[in-house]
Amino acid sequence: MPVSHFTAEEVRAAERATGHLLTDGTLMRRASHGVAQVVIGEFASTGGCYGRRVGLVVGAGDNGGDALFAGAELARRGVDVTAVLLAPDKAHPAGLAALRRRGGRVVAALPVDLDAVIDGVVGIGGRGPLRGNAAEVFAALDPSVTVVAVDLPSGVDADTGEVHHPAVRADVTVTFGVLRHAHLLAGPQCGRIHVVDIGLSGTIGRQGGPFLYSLSDTEIAEAWPIPGAHDDKYTQGVVGVIAGSHRYPGAAILASGAAVTATSGMTRYVGSAHAEVVEHFPEVVAVPDLSDAGRVQAWVIGPGAGTDAAALEVLRTVLGTDLPVLVDADALTLVADHHDLVVGRDAPTLLTPHAGEFARLTGEPVGPDRLRAG
């Protein structure tokens, strides 16, 4: 089933509710143990963790505490741990004491030959870019060092996913209990994501939309339809593609190839690039005119198809059917000037704009909060 992503305030509320049920410090111990285990796992395939060198970049508050306790656990396992305290007078006292008991050292600057760095600067409450010493520390890192972020890479907004540069670009992000919005909206900045169970699942709740969900690769693979012994091209679905032109035949080839590669049992192409499409994909049934398209069960229309009067008439005809339609590229430009084409349409209609196309459709720029755009 789809995975839910939560806002920072929803996570904080769950942490408060869970914290009331546990002894003091339990959530942080669970979180820091999870961070340490992920780092140990990163080293497992390259000789283990003993003798490895890990740096901590420690901010004030609980995020820094997670990093310090994780560093203490790594030091106990034979890792050489050094820490830069960005705000020494505000460092988590218990975490700092634990690190020092295990032999971890506080330094003014991280060594250059580290195997991994843990970003414990700010968590889900962070706002804006890396500042001052934090920015300098990460700018000085060897590009090959593995960066592990605690909860979120610092400089990434937890709710909007906006990346405020300079920001940490993590190879791995370790988060706790549930996924945050930014883990999807700023996925490339987060790297590989590990979710550590700290006991929030029974207390997490929604506080109002918009709601954000994602599918894992495994879930997508499980949903992928596999033809059975009694299936034919019609039971698997016939996709019609209207794309490309004499000027942009590549759009027709790409769109038709995508339909062939996906789950459709048959692909029909309509447009002036019909010869080029068949040359690349002989299994596609290609014709120049919509009237000759034959039986179609869903349409894709728009990429490279043009925005002239003829293209508008074809789009109007396709959207006038009761079939599912995916509207992209040039077709979106036409819809931006003719909202009546899709307003009130009952059949499934999927618009796939990039940021510029979205702005043309709505009359407003997307802005940093993509979930609430428009």
C-alpha positions in Angstrom: 0.0 0.0 0.0 1.2 3.6 -0.5 3.6 5.0 2.1 2.5 8.1 3.9 4.7 11.1 4.3 4.2 13.4 7.3 4.7 17.1 8.1 7.2 18.2 10.7 4.4 19.2 13.1 2.7 15.8 12.8 6.0 14.1 13.6 6.6 16.4 16.6 3.1 15.7 17.9 3.7 12.0 17.7 7.1 12.3 19.4 5.5 14.2 22.2 2.8 11.7 22.6 5.2 8.8 22.5 7.6 10.5 24.8 5.0 10.7 27.5 4.7 6.9 27.5 8.5 6.2 27.8 11.2 6.9 30.2 13.2 10.1 29.6 15.7 9.8 26.7 14.3 6.5 25.3 13.4 8.0 21.9 16.9 9.6 21.5 18.6 6.3 22.4 16.5 4.4 19.9 17.2 7.0 17.2 20.9 7.2 17.8 21.2 3.5 17.9 19.5 3.4 14.5 22.0 6.0 13.1 24.9 4.0 14.4 23.6 0.8 12.9 23.2 2.3 9.5 26.8 3.6 9.6 28.0 0.2 10.7 26.1 -1.3 7.8 27.8 1.1 5.4 31.1 -0.2 6.5 30.1 -3.9 6.5 30.9 -4.5 2.9 34.4 -2.9 3.1 36.0 -4.6 6.0 33.9 -3.7 9.0 33.9 -0.6 11.3 36.9 -1.2 13.5 39.5 1.4 12.9 37.3 3.5 10.6 37.2 7.2 11.0 33.9 9.1 11.5 33.3 12.8 11.9 30.3 14.4 13.6 29.0 17.8 12.8 26.9 18.6 15.9 24.4 21.4 16.2 22.3 22.4 19.2 19.3 20.4 20.4 18.1 16.8 19.8 19.5 16.4 16.3 23.0 17.0 17.6 22.2 14.7 20.6 21.3 11.9 18.2 24.7 12.4 16.4 26.6 12.4 19.7 25.0 9.3 21.1 25.5 7.6 17.7 29.1 8.6 17.8 29.5 7.1 21.3 28.1 3.8 20.1 30.5 3.8 17.1 33.4 4.6 19.3 32.5 1.6 21.5 32.7 -0.5 18.3 36.3 0.6 17.6 35.6 3.6 15.4 37.8 6.7 15.7 35.2 9.4 16.3 35.8 13.2 16.2 33.2 15.9 16.6 32.9 19.5 15.7 30.5 21.4 18.0 28.9 24.2 16.2 27.5 25.7 19.4 29.6 24.2 22.2 27.6 25.8 25.0 24.4 24.3 23.6 25.6 20.8 22.7 23.5 18.0 24.2 25.2 17.5 27.6 24.4 13.8 28.0 25.3 13.0 24.4 28.6 14.8 24.7 29.4 13.1 28.0 28.7 9.7 26.4 30.9 10.4 23.5 33.8 11.4 25.7 33.4 8.4 27.9 33.9 6.2 24.9 37.0 8.0 23.7 35.4 10.3 21.2 37.2 13.7 20.8 35.9 17.2 20.2 38.0 19.1 17.6 38.0 22.5 16.0 38.1 21.0 12.4 37.4 17.6 11.1 40.3 15.4 9.8 40.6 15.2 6.1 40.8 11.4 5.8 37.4 10.4 7.1 35.3 7.4 6.0 32.0 9.0 6.9 30.5 12.2 8.3 27.3 12.4 10.3 25.2 15.5 9.7 23.7 16.4 13.1 23.4 20.1 12.5 19.6 20.6 12.5 16.6 18.3 12.1 13.1 18.8 10.9 12.9 22.2 12.6 15.7 23.6 10.6 15.1 26.7 8.4 17.3 28.2 5.7 20.8 27.2 4.5 23.9 26.1 6.3 25.4 29.1 8.0 28.8 30.1 9.3 31.0 27.3 10.5 28.5 24.6 9.4 28.8 25.7 5.8 32.6 25.8 6.0 32.8 22.3 7.5 30.8 20.7 4.8 32.5 22.7 2.0 35.8 21.4 3.2 34.9 17.7 3.1 36.4 15.3 0.6 33.7 14.7 -2.1 34.3 11.0 -1.7 33.4 10.8 2.0 30.0 9.2 2.8 27.6 11.7 4.4 24.9 10.3 6.7 22.2 12.8 7.6 20.2 12.5 10.8 16.5 12.9 10.0 17.0 15.3 7.1 20.0 16.8 5.3 20.6 20.2 6.9 19.4 23.0 4.6 16.4 21.1 3.4 12.9 22.2 4.4 11.1 19.3 6.1 7.6 20.2 4.7 8.3 21.7 1.3 11.5 19.9 0.3 13.0 23.2 -0.7 16.8 23.1 -0.7 18.4 26.2 0.7 21.9 26.4 -0.6 24.5 25.8 0.8 22.9 22.6 2.0 24.1 19.1 2.9 23.7 16.5 0.1 23.6 13.2 1.9 24.5 9.8 0.6 22.3 8.2 3.3 19.5 9.7 5.4 18.4 8.0 8.6 14.9 9.1 9.7 12.8 8.0 12.6 9.3 6.3 12.7 7.8 7.7 9.5 8.9 9.5 6.3 8.7 13.3 6.1 7.5 15.2 3.1 11.0 16.2 2.2 12.2 12.6 1.8 10.1 12.5 -1.3 10.1 16.1 -2.5 13.9 16.4 -2.1 14.8 12.7 -2.6 18.1 13.3 -4.5 19.3 15.5 -1.7 18.5 12.7 0.9 20.2 9.8 -0.9 19.2 6.4 0.3 16.7 6.6 3.1 16.5 4.3 6.2 13.5 4.5 8.5 14.3 3.4 12.1 11.3 2.3 14.2 11.3 4.3 17.4 7.7 3.5 18.3 5.8 6.4 16.7 3.4 4.3 14.6 0.7 4.2 17.2 0.7 7.9 17.8 1.2 9.5 14.4 -1.9 11.3 13.0 -2.9 13.7 10.3 -3.5 17.4 11.0 -4.9 18.5 7.6 -4.0 18.2 3.9 -2.6 18.2 1.4 -1.6 14.5 2.0 1.5 13.0 0.4 2.1 9.4 -0.5 4.7 7.4 -2.4 5.1 3.9 -3.7 8.2 1.8 -3.3 9.9 0.0 -6.1 8.7 -3.3 -4.7 5.1 -2.1 -4.6 5.3 -0.8 -8.2 6.7 -4.1 -9.3 4.0 -6.0 -7.5 1.3 -3.9 -9.2 2.8 -4.4 -12.7 0.3 -6.5 -14.7 1.7 -9.8 -16.0 -0.2 -11.3 -19.0 -1.9 -14.6 -18.3 -2.6 -17.5 -20.5 -5.9 -16.1 -21.7 -4.9 -12.5 -22.1 -4.8 -10.7 -25.5 -4.0 -7.2 -26.7 -7.4 -5.9 -25.7 -7.5 -7.4 -22.2 -4.0 -5.9 -21.7 -5.1 -2.5 -23.0 -4.7 -0.5 -26.2 -2.9 2.8 -25.9 -3.2 5.5 -28.5 -0.4 8.0 -28.9 -0.8 11.4 -30.5 2.7 13.0 -30.5 5.4 14.4 -32.7 5.3 16.1 -36.0 7.5 16.6 -39.1 9.6 19.0 -37.0 9.7 16.8 -33.9 9.6 13.1 -35.0 11.7 12.2 -31.9 8.8 13.0 -29.6 6.6 10.5 -31.5 9.3 7.8 -31.3 9.9 8.4 -27.5 6.2 8.5 -26.6 5.4 5.4 -28.7 8.4 3.6 -27.3 7.3 4.3 -23.8 3.8 2.9 -24.5 5.4 -0.2 -26.0 7.7 -0.7 -23.1 4.9 -0.2 -20.5 2.0 -2.5 -19.9 -0.2 -1.9 -22.9 -1.0 -4.9 -25.0 -1.1 -2.9 -28.2 0.1 0.6 -29.2 -1.5 2.7 -31.9 0.1 5.9 -33.2 -1.6 8.8 -34.9 0.4 11.6 -36.5 2.7 12.8 -39.3 5.7 10.8 -37.9 4.0 7.5 -38.5 6.7 6.2 -40.8 9.5 7.0 -38.3 7.6 5.4 -35.5 7.1 2.1 -37.4 10.8 2.1 -38.4 11.8 2.1 -34.7 8.9 0.1 -33.4 7.4 -2.2 -36.1 4.8 -3.6 -33.6 3.1 -0.2 -33.4 0.0 0.3 -35.6 0.6 3.8 -37.0 -1.6 6.0 -39.2 -1.5 9.7 -40.1 -5.2 10.5 -39.3 -7.2 10.3 -36.1 -10.2 8.9 -38.1 -8.2 5.8 -38.9 -6.9 5.1 -35.4 -9.1 2.1 -34.7 -10.0 0.8 -31.3 -8.2 2.6 -28.5 -8.8 2.3 -24.7 -6.7 5.2 -23.4 -4.9 8.1 -25.0 -1.6 9.9 -24.6 -1.5 13.3 -26.4 0.7 16.3 -26.7 4.5 15.7 -26.9 5.8 17.6 -29.9 2.3 17.6 -31.4 2.0 21.3 -32.0 -0.3 24.1 -30.9 -2.0 25.2 -34.1 -5.7 25.0 -34.9 -5.4 21.4 -36.2 -3.7 20.2 -33.0 -6.4 22.0 -31.0 -9.2 20.2 -32.9 -7.5 16.8 -32.4 -7.2 17.5 -28.7 -10.8 18.6 -28.5 -11.9 15.4 -30.2 -9.8 13.1 -27.9 -11.0 14.9 -24.7 -14.5 14.7 -26.0 -14.5 10.9 -25.6 -15.2 8.9 -22.4 -11.7 7.4 -22.5 -8.8 8.0 -20.1 -6.4 10.7 -21.4 -2.9 11.7 -20.4 -2.3 15.4 -21.5 1.3 16.5 -21.8 3.6 19.1 -23.4 2.0 21.0 -26.3 -1.5 19.7 -25.3 -1.0 21.4 -21.9 -0.2 24.6 -23.7 -3.5 24.4 -25.5 -5.4 23.5 -22.3 -3.8 26.6 -20.6 -5.7 28.7 -23.2 -8.8 26.5 -23.3 -9.7 25.4 -19.8 -13.1 24.2 -21.0 -11.3 21.2 -22.6 -10.8 19.6 -19.2 -13.1 21.4 -16.8 -16.0 19.1 -15.9 -14.6 16.2 -17.8 -15.8 13.0 -16.1 -13.4 10.4 -17.6 -9.9 10.0 -16.0 -7.7 12.9 -17.1 -4.1 13.2 -16.1 -2.2 16.4 -16.6 1.6 16.1 -16.4 3.1 19.7 -16.3 6.6 20.7 -15.4 6.9 23.9 -13.4 6.7 26.2 -16.4 3.7 24.4 -17.8 2.0 24.4 -14.4 2.5 28.2 -14.2 0.8 28.6 -17.6 -2.1 26.4 -16.6 -2.7 28.2 -13.3 -1.4 31.7 -13.9 0.9 31.4 -10.9 4.5 30.3 -10.4 5.0 27.0 -8.6 7.0 28.5 -5.8 8.9 26.6 -3.1 5.9 24.8 -1.7 5.0 22.4 -4.5 2.3 20.6 -2.6 0.2 23.8 -2.2 1.0 25.3 -5.6 -1.9 26.8 -7.6 
